[in-house]
Amino acid sequence: MILCEVFTVKALLLGWVVLMFSTPLAGLAQSTDGLEVPNGPVILTISGKIDHTNEGREAQFDRAMLSALPQHEFETSTPWTEGISHYSGPLMRDLLAMVSSDVDAVHVSALNGYEAEIPVSDFNEYDVILAMTKDGEAIPVREYGPLWVLYPFDQDEALLSEKIRFRAVWQVMHINVH
């Protein structure tokens, strides 16, 4: 009986030690604001007027984190590509809702230095996505990737206006919320 009690105490102590040492390690994968911390290379940084962060005052995302979000897809042609292609990625309105509750506009910056101001009303009126794939494949940098603020151009002729076309930023790397 004493031997059984010793094993029970040892098992309880071992369980306590495992719990104490594994809990802090598990916390490394998630910030205090509830956003995961990227495990891979960061491909998108969101800053500005945001409520939820995972790195200082920013929300950083790797490809896996963006892929884990609900994906929206559509087929469309674009003024810059030939033919109709199938694109998918998270809806911009869903991505912004993850990090901020009060958004009027975003300033999007690209790897090539291009920048555009986009009113959030666009994201509520149209199913604008942060395209991550084209025809089932990751979009390479040389073909407007890895991320592209993409409007469903073929769904509404008004989206082909010059004003809207300039908001379809490719090679997205940073979004400033305000």
FILOTI-583383 format. One line per 8 residues: for each residue z, x, y of N, C-alpha, C, CB. Coordinates in nm, 2 decimals, padded with zeros to 4 digits. Each point is the difference from the previous one (the first is absolute). Glycine has a CB too. Example, Ala and Ser with C-alpha at 12.3 -4.5 7.8 and 13.67 -1.06 7.14 Angstrom:
REM residues 2
00.78:01.32:-00.57:00.00:-00.09:00.12:00.00:00.09:00.12:00.12:-00.19:-00.12 ~ -00.19:00.15:00.23:00.00:00.09:00.11:00.08:-00.08:00.11:-00.22:00.12:-00.06
END
This chain:
REM residues 178
00.00:00.08:-00.12:00.00:-00.08:00.12:00.00:00.09:00.13:00.12:-00.18:-00.13 ~ -00.04:00.28:00.13:00.01:00.09:00.11:-00.14:00.07:00.02:00.25:00.04:-00.03 ~ -00.32:00.00:-00.08:-00.13:00.06:00.01:-00.10:-00.10:00.06:00.06:00.14:-00.20 ~ -00.05:-00.26:00.17:-00.09:-00.10:00.05:00.02:-00.02:00.15:00.00:-00.12:-00.22 ~ 00.13:00.13:00.27:00.03:-00.02:00.14:-00.05:00.13:00.08:00.20:-00.14:-00.06 ~ -00.20:00.26:-00.01:-00.04:00.12:00.07:-00.16:-00.01:00.02:00.19:00.13:-00.11 ~ -00.26:-00.18:00.01:-00.14:-00.02:00.01:-00.04:-00.10:00.11:-00.02:00.06:-00.24 ~ 00.10:-00.17:00.25:-00.02:-00.10:00.10:00.02:00.05:00.14:00.07:-00.17:-00.16
00.04:00.25:00.18:00.02:00.06:00.13:-00.11:00.10:00.03:00.25:-00.03:-00.03 ~ -00.29:00.11:-00.06:-00.11:00.10:00.02:-00.13:-00.08:00.04:00.11:00.17:-00.16 ~ -00.14:-00.27:00.09:-00.12:-00.08:00.03:00.01:-00.06:00.14:-00.03:-00.05:-00.24 ~ 00.15:00.00:00.28:00.02:-00.06:00.13:-00.02:00.11:00.11:00.15:-00.17:-00.09 ~ -00.09:00.29:00.07:-00.01:00.11:00.09:-00.15:00.05:00.01:00.23:00.07:-00.05 ~ -00.30:-00.06:-00.06:-00.14:00.04:00.00:-00.08:-00.10:00.08:00.03:00.11:-00.23 ~ -00.01:-00.24:00.20:-00.07:-00.11:00.08:00.03:00.02:00.15:00.01:-00.15:-00.20 ~ 00.11:00.17:00.24:00.03:00.02:00.14:-00.07:00.12:00.06:00.23:-00.11:-00.04
-00.23:00.22:-00.03:-00.06:00.12:00.04:-00.15:-00.02:00.02:00.17:00.14:-00.11 ~ -00.24:-00.21:00.01:-00.14:-00.03:00.01:-00.03:-00.09:00.12:-00.02:00.02:-00.25 ~ 00.11:-00.12:00.27:-00.02:-00.09:00.11:00.01:00.07:00.14:00.09:-00.19:-00.15 ~ 00.02:00.27:00.16:00.02:00.07:00.12:-00.11:00.10:00.04:00.25:-00.02:-00.05 ~ -00.31:00.09:-00.05:-00.10:00.10:00.03:-00.14:-00.06:00.00:00.15:00.17:-00.10 ~ -00.17:-00.28:00.04:-00.14:-00.06:00.00:-00.02:-00.09:00.12:-00.01:00.02:-00.25 ~ 00.11:-00.08:00.30:-00.01:-00.09:00.12:-00.06:00.07:00.12:00.19:-00.14:-00.09 ~ -00.14:00.25:00.13:-00.06:00.07:00.12:-00.14:00.04:-00.03:00.23:00.08:00.06
-00.26:-00.04:-00.18:-00.14:00.04:-00.03:-00.09:-00.12:00.01:00.08:00.19:-00.14 ~ -00.04:-00.30:00.09:-00.08:-00.12:00.01:-00.03:-00.04:00.14:00.09:-00.08:-00.22 ~ 00.01:00.11:00.31:-00.02:-00.04:00.14:-00.10:00.09:00.07:00.23:-00.07:00.00 ~ -00.27:00.18:-00.05:-00.10:00.08:00.06:-00.14:-00.07:00.00:00.13:00.20:-00.07 ~ -00.15:-00.29:-00.02:-00.13:-00.06:00.00:-00.02:-00.12:00.10:-00.01:00.06:-00.24 ~ 00.12:-00.10:00.30:00.00:-00.11:00.09:00.08:00.04:00.13:-00.03:-00.17:-00.19 ~ -00.02:00.13:00.30:00.08:00.03:00.13:00.10:-00.11:00.02:-00.20:00.12:00.10 ~ 00.28:-00.10:00.00:00.10:-00.10:00.03:-00.06:-00.13:00.05:00.17:00.19:00.05
-00.29:-00.18:00.00:-00.07:-00.12:00.06:-00.07:-00.08:-00.11:-00.02:00.12:00.22 ~ 00.02:-00.08:-00.35:-00.06:-00.07:-00.10:-00.14:00.04:-00.04:00.14:-00.18:00.07 ~ -00.20:00.27:00.01:-00.14:00.05:-00.03:00.02:00.11:-00.09:-00.09:-00.07:00.22 ~ 00.00:00.08:-00.32:00.00:00.11:-00.09:-00.04:00.13:00.08:-00.07:-00.15:-00.19 ~ 00.11:00.26:00.13:-00.04:00.13:00.06:-00.12:00.05:-00.08:00.24:00.05:00.07 ~ -00.34:00.00:00.00:-00.12:00.04:-00.07:00.03:00.12:-00.10:-00.14:-00.07:00.20 ~ 00.08:00.06:-00.31:00.01:00.11:-00.10:-00.12:00.09:00.00:00.14:-00.15:-00.14 ~ -00.25:00.09:00.19:-00.13:00.08:00.01:-00.03:00.03:00.14:-00.08:-00.10:-00.21
-00.04:00.16:00.23:-00.04:00.03:00.14:00.00:-00.12:00.09:-00.14:00.19:-00.09 ~ 00.19:-00.18:00.21:00.00:-00.11:00.09:-00.14:-00.02:00.06:00.24:00.04:00.06 ~ -00.30:-00.16:-00.08:-00.13:-00.03:00.05:00.00:-00.10:00.12:-00.09:00.04:-00.23 ~ 00.21:-00.10:00.26:00.01:-00.09:00.11:00.14:00.01:00.06:-00.17:-00.16:-00.10 ~ 00.18:00.17:00.23:00.12:00.00:00.07:00.00:-00.12:00.10:00.03:00.25:-00.02 ~ 00.07:-00.33:00.03:00.01:-00.11:00.09:00.13:00.03:00.09:-00.11:-00.17:-00.16 ~ 00.09:00.17:00.29:00.11:00.02:00.09:-00.01:-00.10:00.12:00.00:00.25:-00.06 ~ 00.09:-00.23:00.15:00.01:-00.09:00.12:00.11:-00.10:-00.02:-00.24:00.03:00.04
00.21:-00.15:00.00:00.10:-00.11:-00.01:00.01:-00.06:-00.14:-00.05:-00.06:00.24 ~ 00.12:00.14:-00.33:00.01:-00.05:-00.13:00.15:-00.01:-00.04:-00.22:00.11:-00.06 ~ 00.25:-00.20:-00.03:00.13:-00.03:-00.04:00.04:00.08:-00.13:-00.02:-00.23:00.11 ~ -00.07:00.26:-00.19:00.03:00.06:-00.13:-00.07:00.14:-00.01:00.02:-00.23:-00.11 ~ 00.05:00.33:00.08:-00.05:00.14:-00.01:00.04:00.06:-00.13:00.01:00.02:00.25 ~ -00.07:00.09:-00.28:00.05:00.08:-00.11:00.00:00.15:00.02:-00.09:-00.18:-00.14 ~ 00.05:00.22:00.27:00.00:00.14:00.04:00.02:00.01:00.15:-00.15:00.07:-00.19 ~ 00.28:-00.05:00.23:00.03:00.00:00.14:-00.03:-00.14:00.06:-00.05:00.25:00.01
-00.03:-00.25:00.09:-00.04:-00.12:00.07:-00.14:-00.05:-00.05:00.14:00.06:00.20 ~ -00.19:-00.02:-00.31:-00.13:-00.03:-00.05:00.01:-00.07:-00.14:-00.10:00.19:00.13 ~ -00.01:-00.26:-00.16:-00.02:-00.05:-00.13:-00.12:00.08:-00.06:00.10:-00.23:00.05 ~ -00.07:00.31:-00.15:-00.11:00.08:-00.06:-00.03:-00.06:-00.14:00.08:00.21:00.12 ~ -00.21:-00.20:-00.15:-00.05:-00.06:-00.13:-00.09:00.10:-00.07:00.01:-00.23:00.10 ~ 00.00:00.24:-00.23:-00.09:00.07:-00.08:-00.09:-00.10:-00.06:00.16:00.19:-00.05 ~ -00.26:-00.14:-00.03:-00.10:-00.10:-00.06:00.07:-00.09:-00.10:-00.18:00.17:00.03 ~ 00.27:-00.13:-00.10:00.07:-00.08:-00.10:00.07:-00.12:00.07:00.03:00.20:-00.16
00.04:-00.17:00.27:00.07:-00.10:00.07:-00.09:-00.11:00.06:00.18:00.17:00.06 ~ -00.29:-00.13:-00.01:-00.10:-00.09:00.05:-00.06:-00.08:-00.11:-00.05:00.15:00.20 ~ 00.02:-00.09:-00.31:-00.06:-00.06:-00.12:00.10:-00.11:-00.06:-00.14:00.21:-00.04 ~ 00.27:-00.18:00.06:00.10:-00.10:-00.06:00.01:-00.13:00.08:00.12:00.20:-00.08 ~ -00.17:-00.20:00.20:00.00:-00.12:00.08:-00.10:-00.10:-00.05:00.07:00.13:00.20 ~ -00.05:-00.26:-00.18:-00.11:-00.09:-00.04:-00.13:00.03:00.06:00.17:-00.18:-00.02 ~ -00.27:00.19:-00.07:-00.14:00.04:00.04:-00.08:-00.12:00.03:00.02:00.21:-00.13 ~ -00.10:-00.20:00.24:-00.10:-00.11:00.03:-00.13:00.06:-00.01:00.16:-00.12:00.16
-00.26:00.05:-00.20:-00.13:00.05:-00.02:-00.11:-00.09:00.05:00.08:00.12:-00.19 ~ -00.19:-00.06:00.23:-00.12:-00.08:00.04:-00.12:00.09:-00.01:00.14:-00.15:00.16 ~ -00.26:00.08:-00.16:-00.12:00.07:00.00:-00.06:-00.02:00.14:-00.04:-00.03:-00.25 ~ -00.02:00.14:00.30:-00.06:-00.01:00.14:-00.09:00.12:00.02:00.20:-00.12:00.09 ~ -00.29:00.10:00.00:-00.08:00.11:00.05:00.07:00.04:00.12:-00.22:-00.09:-00.09 ~ 00.18:00.21:00.14:00.06:00.05:00.12:-00.11:00.06:00.09:00.22:00.05:-00.11 ~ -00.21:-00.03:00.24:-00.10:00.06:00.08:-00.02:00.15:-00.03:00.06:-00.17:00.17 ~ 00.02:00.23:-00.25:00.00:00.14:-00.03:-00.04:00.04:-00.14:00.17:00.02:00.17
-00.18:-00.12:-00.26:-00.03:00.03:-00.14:-00.12:-00.09:-00.04:00.24:00.06:-00.05 ~ -00.30:-00.02:-00.06:-00.12:-00.07:-00.05:00.05:-00.10:-00.11:-00.15:00.19:00.05 ~ 00.09:-00.31:-00.04:00.03:-00.11:-00.10:00.13:-00.06:00.01:-00.15:00.12:-00.15 ~ 00.19:-00.19:00.05:00.12:-00.07:-00.01:00.09:00.07:-00.10:-00.10:-00.22:00.06 ~ 00.23:00.25:-00.02:00.09:00.07:-00.09:00.13:-00.09:-00.01:-00.10:00.23:00.07 ~ 00.17:-00.20:-00.18:00.13:-00.07:-00.03:00.11:00.10:00.05:-00.10:-00.13:-00.20 ~ 00.18:00.07:00.29:00.11:00.08:00.06:00.14:-00.06:-00.04:-00.15:00.07:00.20 ~ 00.25:00.01:-00.21:00.13:-00.06:-00.02:00.11:00.09:00.06:-00.08:-00.10:-00.21
00.19:00.04:00.24:00.11:00.06:00.07:00.10:-00.10:00.05:-00.14:00.20:00.06 ~ 00.26:-00.16:-00.01:00.09:-00.10:00.05:-00.05:-00.06:00.13:00.19:00.13:-00.11 ~ -00.15:-00.26:00.13:-00.03:-00.06:00.12:00.08:00.06:00.11:-00.05:-00.22:-00.11 ~ -00.02:00.25:00.23:00.07:00.06:00.11:00.12:-00.08:00.04:-00.21:00.10:00.08 ~ 00.21:-00.23:-00.08:00.11:-00.08:00.04:00.12:00.02:-00.09:-00.16:-00.17:00.10 ~ 00.13:00.19:-00.23:00.11:00.02:-00.10:00.06:00.14:00.02:-00.11:-00.16:-00.16 ~ 00.03:00.26:00.18:00.05:00.13:00.03:00.09:00.01:00.12:-00.21:00.09:-00.11 ~ 00.16:-00.16:00.22:00.08:00.01:00.12:00.13:-00.08:-00.02:-00.21:00.02:00.14
00.21:-00.13:-00.21:00.12:-00.08:-00.02:00.11:00.08:-00.08:-00.14:-00.21:00.00 ~ 00.10:00.30:-00.08:00.09:00.09:-00.07:00.08:00.09:00.09:-00.15:00.00:-00.19 ~ 00.10:00.04:00.31:00.06:00.09:00.08:00.05:-00.06:00.13:-00.14:00.17:-00.10 ~ 00.09:-00.28:00.14:00.04:-00.05:00.13:-00.01:-00.16:00.01:-00.08:00.21:00.10 ~ 00.17:-00.27:-00.03:00.00:-00.14:00.01:-00.06:-00.05:00.13:00.20:00.00:-00.14 ~ -00.22:00.09:00.23:-00.05:-00.04:00.14:-00.12:00.09:00.04:00.23:-00.09:00.06 ~ -00.35:00.05:-00.09:-00.11:00.09:00.02:-00.11:-00.08:00.09:00.04:00.13:-00.22 ~ -00.08:-00.06:00.33:-00.11:-00.06:00.08:-00.13:00.07:-00.02:00.17:-00.06:00.17
-00.17:00.19:-00.19:-00.12:00.08:-00.01:00.04:00.13:-00.07:-00.10:-00.10:00.20 ~ -00.01:00.16:-00.26:00.02:00.13:-00.06:-00.10:00.10:00.06:00.08:-00.11:-00.22 ~ -00.05:00.23:00.22:-00.09:00.11:00.04:-00.02:00.08:-00.12:00.09:00.01:00.24 ~ -00.22:-00.01:-00.29:-00.03:00.07:-00.12:-00.07:00.13:00.03:-00.02:-00.23:-00.12 ~ 00.06:00.33:00.05:-00.06:00.14:00.02:-00.06:00.04:-00.13:00.17:00.06:00.18 ~ -00.28:00.01:-00.17:-00.08:00.05:-00.11:00.01:00.15:-00.02:-00.15:-00.20:00.02 ~ 00.12:00.25:-00.13:-00.01:00.14:-00.03:-00.10:00.07:00.09:00.07:-00.04:-00.23 ~ -00.18:-00.03:00.27:-00.10:00.06:00.08:00.03:-00.01:00.15:-00.16:-00.05:-00.18
00.28:00.01:00.22:00.03:-00.01:00.14:-00.03:-00.14:00.06:-00.03:00.24:00.01 ~ -00.04:-00.33:-00.08:-00.03:-00.13:00.06:00.13:-00.08:00.01:-00.24:00.01:-00.09 ~ 00.25:-00.09:00.19:00.11:-00.09:00.02:-00.04:-00.14:00.05:00.15:00.20:00.05 ~ -00.08:-00.30:-00.10:-00.03:-00.14:00.05:00.12:-00.08:00.01:-00.22:00.02:-00.11 ~ 00.22:-00.11:00.21:00.11:-00.10:00.02:-00.05:-00.13:-00.07:00.08:00.11:00.22 ~ 00.01:-00.16:-00.30:-00.03:-00.12:-00.08:00.10:-00.11:00.03:-00.12:00.13:-00.18 ~ 00.09:-00.24:00.23:00.10:-00.11:00.01:00.04:-00.06:-00.14:-00.09:-00.05:00.24 ~ 00.21:00.03:-00.26:00.05:-00.05:-00.13:-00.06:-00.14:-00.02:00.21:00.13:00.02
-00.25:-00.20:00.08:-00.07:-00.13:-00.02:-00.12:00.01:-00.09:00.08:-00.07:00.23 ~ -00.15:00.19:-00.23:-00.11:00.02:-00.09:00.05:-00.01:-00.14:-00.11:00.15:00.17 ~ 00.22:-00.10:-00.20:00.05:00.01:-00.14:00.05:-00.14:-00.05:00.07:00.23:00.04 ~ -00.03:-00.32:00.06:00.04:-00.13:-00.03:-00.12:-00.10:-00.01:00.21:00.04:00.11 ~ -00.32:-00.01:-00.04:-00.12:-00.08:00.00:-00.09:00.03:-00.11:00.02:-00.02:00.24 ~ -00.03:00.15:-00.28:-00.09:00.05:-00.11:00.08:00.07:-00.10:-00.19:00.01:00.16 ~ 00.13:00.00:-00.28:00.07:00.07:-00.11:-00.05:00.15:00.01:00.01:-00.21:-00.15 ~ 00.04:00.28:00.25:-00.02:00.14:00.02:00.08:00.08:-00.09:-00.06:-00.04:00.24
00.00:00.13:-00.31:00.07:00.08:-00.10:00.01:00.15:00.04:-00.07:-00.16:-00.18 ~ 00.16:00.23:00.13:00.00:00.15:00.01:-00.07:00.04:-00.13:00.22:00.02:00.14 ~ -00.35:-00.01:-00.14:-00.08:00.02:-00.12:00.04:00.14:-00.06:-00.19:-00.14:00.09 ~ 00.22:00.14:-00.22:00.03:00.12:-00.08:-00.11:00.03:-00.10:00.25:-00.05:00.04 ~ -00.32:-00.06:-00.08:-00.10:00.03:-00.11:-00.13:-00.07:00.05:00.18:00.01:-00.18 ~ -00.29:00.05:00.13:-00.13:-00.06:00.02:-00.07:00.00:-00.14:-00.02:00.08:00.24 ~ -00.02:-00.20:-00.28:-00.06:-00.01:-00.14:00.09:00.06:-00.11:-00.22:00.00:00.11 ~ 00.35:-00.02:-00.09:00.10:00.04:-00.10:00.04:00.14:00.00:-00.10:-00.17:-00.14
00.05:00.25:00.23:00.04:00.14:00.01:00.07:00.03:00.13:-00.20:00.06:-00.14 ~ 00.28:00.04:00.14:00.07:00.04:00.13:-00.11:00.05:00.09:00.21:00.07:-00.12 ~ -00.19:-00.10:00.25:-00.11:00.03:00.10:00.02:00.14:00.05:-00.01:-00.24:00.07 ~ -00.08:00.33:-00.10:00.01:00.14:00.05:-00.01:00.01:00.15:-00.10:00.08:-00.22 ~ 00.16:00.03:00.27:00.00:00.02:00.15:-00.15:00.00:00.05:00.22:00.13:-00.02 ~ -00.31:-00.07:-00.05:-00.14:00.01:00.05:-00.07:-00.14:00.00:00.00:00.24:-00.08 ~ 00.07:-00.34:00.02:-00.06:-00.13:00.00:00.09:-00.10:00.06:-00.12:00.05:-00.21 ~ 00.19:-00.01:00.32:00.09:-00.09:00.08:00.14:-00.02:-00.05:-00.21:-00.11:00.06
00.25:00.19:-00.16:00.13:-00.02:-00.06:00.10:00.11:00.06:-00.10:-00.10:-00.21 ~ 00.21:00.11:00.15:00.05:-00.08:-00.11:00.04:-00.14:00.03:00.08:00.21:-00.09 ~ -00.05:-00.24:00.22:00.04:-00.13:00.04:-00.10:-00.05:00.12:00.25:00.05:-00.07 ~ -00.28:-00.18:00.06:-00.09:-00.06:00.10:00.04:-00.13:00.04:-00.19:00.13:-00.10 ~ 00.22:-00.15:00.23:00.03:-00.14:00.05:-00.13:-00.07:-00.01:00.19:00.07:00.16 ~ -00.20:-00.17:-00.25:-00.13:-00.06:-00.03:00.00:-00.15:00.02:-00.05:00.19:-00.16 ~ -00.04:-00.24:00.23:-00.01:-00.14:00.03:-00.10:-00.06:-00.11:00.05:00.02:00.25 ~ -00.04:-00.15:-00.29:-00.09:-00.06:-00.09:-00.13:-00.04:00.08:00.19:-00.08:-00.15
-00.27:00.18:00.19:-00.11:-00.03:00.09:-00.10:-00.11:-00.04:00.02:00.24:00.05 ~ -00.04:-00.26:-00.18:-00.09:-00.10:-00.04:00.05:-00.14:00.00:-00.10:00.17:-00.14 ~ 00.23:-00.18:00.16:00.06:-00.14:00.00:-00.01:-00.07:00.14:00.16:00.08:-00.17 ~ -00.18:00.00:00.27:-00.01:-00.07:00.13:-00.09:00.09:00.09:00.23:-00.10:-00.02 ~ -00.34:00.04:00.07:-00.09:00.08:00.08:00.06:00.06:00.13:-00.18:-00.15:-00.09 ~ 00.29:00.08:00.14:00.07:00.05:00.12:00.06:00.14:-00.03:00.05:-00.24:00.07 ~ -00.02:00.28:-00.19:00.06:00.12:-00.03:-00.10:00.12:00.02:00.15:-00.11:-00.16 ~ -00.28:00.08:00.17:-00.09:00.11:00.03:-00.02:00.03:00.15:-00.12:-00.07:-00.21
00.20:00.01:00.29:00.00:00.03:00.14:00.04:00.15:00.02:00.05:-00.25:00.07 ~ -00.10:00.31:00.04:00.03:00.14:00.03:00.15:00.02:00.01:-00.22:00.02:00.12 ~ 00.29:-00.12:-00.06:00.15:00.01:00.03:00.07:00.01:-00.14:-00.02:-00.13:00.22 ~ -00.02:00.05:-00.31:00.07:00.00:-00.13:-00.04:00.12:-00.08:00.01:-00.25:00.00 ~ -00.14:00.29:00.00:-00.04:00.12:-00.08:00.07:00.12:00.04:-00.22:-00.10:-00.01 ~ 00.26:00.12:00.14:00.07:00.11:00.04:00.15:00.00:-00.05:-00.15:00.01:00.21 ~ 00.19:-00.12:-00.26:00.14:-00.01:-00.05:00.01:00.04:-00.15:00.04:-00.18:00.17 ~ -00.16:00.19:-00.23:00.00:00.03:-00.15:00.01:00.15:-00.01:-00.15:-00.20:-00.05
00.27:00.25:00.05:00.02:00.15:00.00:00.00:00.05:-00.14:00.14:-00.02:00.21 ~ -00.22:00.12:-00.23:00.00:00.07:-00.13:00.08:00.13:00.01:-00.22:-00.11:-00.07 ~ 00.25:00.17:-00.04:00.08:00.12:-00.01:00.13:-00.01:00.07:-00.21:00.13:-00.01 ~ 00.27:-00.25:-00.01:00.13:-00.03:00.06:00.11:00.09:-00.05:-00.07:-00.24:00.03 ~ 00.15:00.29:00.06:00.11:00.09:-00.03:00.13:-00.05:00.06:-00.15:00.19:-00.03 ~ 00.14:-00.26:00.15:00.12:-00.04:00.07:-00.02:-00.13:00.07:00.06:00.24:00.04 ~ 00.05:-00.32:-00.05:00.00:-00.13:00.07:00.13:00.00:00.09:-00.13:-00.12:-00.19 ~ 00.11:00.10:00.32:00.11:-00.02:00.09:00.01:-00.14:00.04:-00.03:00.23:00.09
00.15:-00.29:-00.12:00.02:-00.14:00.02:00.07:-00.03:00.14:00.02:-00.03:-00.25 ~ -00.08:-00.06:00.32:00.07:-00.04:00.13:-00.02:-00.14:00.03:-00.04:00.23:00.08
END
